[in-house]
Amino acid sequence: MKAITLFILLFPTLAMASPQTAATANSVYEVIKDFQTLIAAVVGFSGVIFTMVVQGRQARAQRQYEAETAAKSMTQALDAKIMTLAQQLRINSQNSEGKPSEGEASVFPNRPLNHVFRALLPKFELLPPNEIVRIIRANMYYEQYFQRLSFFGPPTQQLPNHISVPSERFEDAQKLQSLTANWMEKPPSLKHE
């Protein structure tokens, strides 16, 4: 831009220095003078296009950064929830205080507490595919735990959303809790060997 301005200012002076080029210089100067509005419009329009391209790149970079940040935050939240649920199952599996006496039953909750997973499910498209598979599998093992637990005993009449596990199945239920916690933290491979 500065070079063009300098050329326009110095060209008439250089043209006057040589009498042979004076006619040529005057004609070029006249052409520039006649089309100065067109030249200014082309230069201005080029500046606008350049600005739009730069802003477009910046906007794309900003959207990419926001998507990566959202995916990272969501992965951390889901991982924290998975680890919390798995840890609670592990603590329950190691707790022998709730073991019922012979002929009695122990009460286990049979409703999953995976509200965070369900709330974030519509945003899973932000996550990388391997993270989606890992998180869905961990949640699947958690939900299947409650379905498997229902095989150990009937629902209780006193507490809604709980299962009454008889004393002879209590250790099986604890083992199921421990296995489920392990599967949630480190899902087994899906490959058949």
N, C-alpha and C positions, 0 to 999 in steps of 0.2 A: 504494500500500500504506500509506504514511504517512497519507494523507488519510483512508482508511477507519478507521484506528486512532484518529486524532484525532477523527473524527466520533463513533465509538463512545464515546470517553471524555467528550466535551463535550456530546453530545446530552442525556443525563439532566440535566445542570446547566442547560442552556438551557430544557429542558422545565419545570423546577421554577420558573423565573423568572416564568412566566405561569400563572395558575391555570386558564385556559380550555384551554390546551394540555397541561396536566399529565396528563389522562386519555389523550389521544392519545399523548403522549410515553411514558407508562408502557406503553401497549399496543405501541408500536413497539419500545420497549426489551425488553418481554417476548418479542416475536417474534424479535428479534435474539438474546436470551438463549436462547430455546428452540432456535434453529437455528444456534447458534454452531459446532457441530461440522460442519454442512453447509457453512457459509460458509468455515470454515478448510479444509475438504477442497477446495472449489472454488478457493480462492486457491492452495492448495498444488499442486493438479493443474495449474492454469494456469502456475505457475512451472516445473513439470516439462516441460510441453509447450514452453514458451518456450525452456528450456535445450536440449531435444532439437532444436528447429529451428535454433538458433544453432550447436550442435555439428555438425549435418548440413551446414550451409553451410560451416563450417570444414573438415570432412572432404572435401567436394567440391572446395573450393579447393585443399586439400593434394594431392589426387589429380591435379587438373589441372596443378598446378605440377610434380609428379613426372613426369607424362607428357610435359610440355613439355621438362623437363630431360633426360629419357631420350632423347627424339627429337633434341634438339640435340646431345647427346653422341654418339649413334649416327651422325648425319649427319656430324659432324666426324671420327669414326673412319673412316667409309667414304670420305669425301672425301680424307682423308690417304692411305688405302690406294690409291685410284684415282690420285692424283697421284704417289705413289711408283712404282706400276707403270708409269704413262705416262712418267715421267721415266726409268725404267730402259730402257724401249723406245727412248726418244729418244736416250739415251746410246749404246745398242747400235747404233742406226741411223747414228750419226755416227762410230763407231769403225771405222776402215779397217784397223787392225792385224790383225784376224782374217780379212781377205780371203785366200782360198786362191789358190795359184798356178794357172795354167792346167792344167786336167785334174784338179785336186784338189777336195776338198769341205770345207766348213766345217760345224761342228756347232751347231745351234740347239736349245734346250730346246723341247719341245712339250707341256708340261703347265702349265696355268694355276696361278698361285700366289694364288688368290683365297679363301683359307680364311676370312678375316674376313667377306667377303660371305656366304659359305654359313653361317657361324655366326650371323650376325645376320638372316638371311632370315626366320625365324619372327617376328621383332619388327618387321617392316616396317610393320605396321598402325599403329604409333605415328607414322610419318612422314606429312607432308602429301603428297597425291597427286602434285604436280609433282616433289617430291624423289624419290619412289619411281620415277617414270618416268625421271628423269635418271640415277639410280644404276643402275637395271637396264639401261638402254641402254649406259652406260659399261662395265658388266661384260659385257654381250653383245658389244660390240666387242672386248673383251679376249679372250673365249673364242673368238670367230670368228677372231681373228688366228691362233690355234693350228691351227684347222681349215684356214684358207687356207695357212698355212705348210706343211702336209702336201702341198700340190700342188707344192711346189718340189723335193721330194726324198723318198727312202725313209727309214724309221727306221734308226738305226744299230744295228749288232750289238754294238759295244763298250760303248756307253752307253745304258742303258735310258731311255726317255722323252725321247729326243733325235732330231732329224732331220738327215740329212746333205744339205746344200744344195751342189750343184755350183757351181764358180766362175762359170759363165755366168749363174747365177740369184742370185748373192750380192747384187748391187745391187738387184734386185727385192725380195729379202727385206728389205733395209735400208729401201727405200722403203715397204714394207708396215708395217714397224715405226714409221716416222715418221708415216704416215697414221693408224695405229691410235692412237698417242699423241695426235695432234690430235683424233681422234674421241672419245677417252675424256675429254679435258679439256673439249672443247666439242662435244658431240654435234650432228651436223647436224640441221636441221629435218626433221620428218616430213611437212610440208605439201607437197602437189604444186601447183606453180605453173604 
